[in-house]
């Protein structure tokens, strides 16, 4: 049977570019995008699109059966900063959507599930530098709590029901194509837009806050790679650490001024600073590298170049 893909939450920051990449991989006719509302992006005019609430199990199953879906990529979530403003809704969306999809796999209605976790699963008591695959995880945000619970459910469904579920812990994602979705690492996208449009940026984190970051191309590559890997190579069924680079707002600003010499930055930390302080500064992803040959291609310098070149073309 050929691979038939459903992306739930396709209109988000990662989902938008993942949709294009999956259609390039499996063919436009074999990839169905869905979200609770349709984005204005042209991406969603290129193939099938369904309006779908990730919390509606019956609607998900109906969509799966309509298109004979084999693989589901569950990208719908309320991210860290937004989730803190509406904890109960965040828990409902982040948790129940996962259980709906896992149960479809348990019942053999679909074959394979991708579900993204996050560095938000770590907490104040996790090692700050080179945070290992297996360590103390005591998240303090509703987003992190839901992701940690989701990791445990993924492993549970794999061990007890044989569900082929695969997951990676995304760091901060940087893209010039899609807007960020309300996360604590959003500054690393906003800064480029403001640098080009205004020549200055006010950052909501302190200048020395180091966080793991990744260019969107690497994140999409990791997502498709883990799903295409042999099942026997996927030895972690909770979620894999992946990493690319880590930097502070000050370091990023300095790299931007290499290409935009007049750029200036100021700092006004807000409630997101507390969230960032509970997260790792850098990630050890050696387990993913060993198990399914994961490696990132973009370092900070390459990310800065890609962002400025492409956004100057888009915005100016």
Secondary structure, DSSP 8 states (H G I E B T S, - for coil): ----EEEETTTSHHHHHHHHHHHHHH-GGGEEEEESS--S-GGGGSS-EEE--TT-HHHHHHHHHHHT--EEEE-----HHHHTTSHHHHHIIIIIHHHHHHHHHHTTSSSEEEE-EEGGG--TTS-SSSB-SS------SHHHHHHHHHHHHHHHHHHHH--EEE-EEE-EEE-SSS---S-TTTHHHHHHHHHHHTSEEEESS-TT--EEEEEHHHHHHHHHHHHHS-GGG---SS-EE---EEE-HHHHHHHHHHHSTT-EEEE---THHHHHHTS-SSB--HHHHHHH-------HHHHHHHHHHHHHHHH-
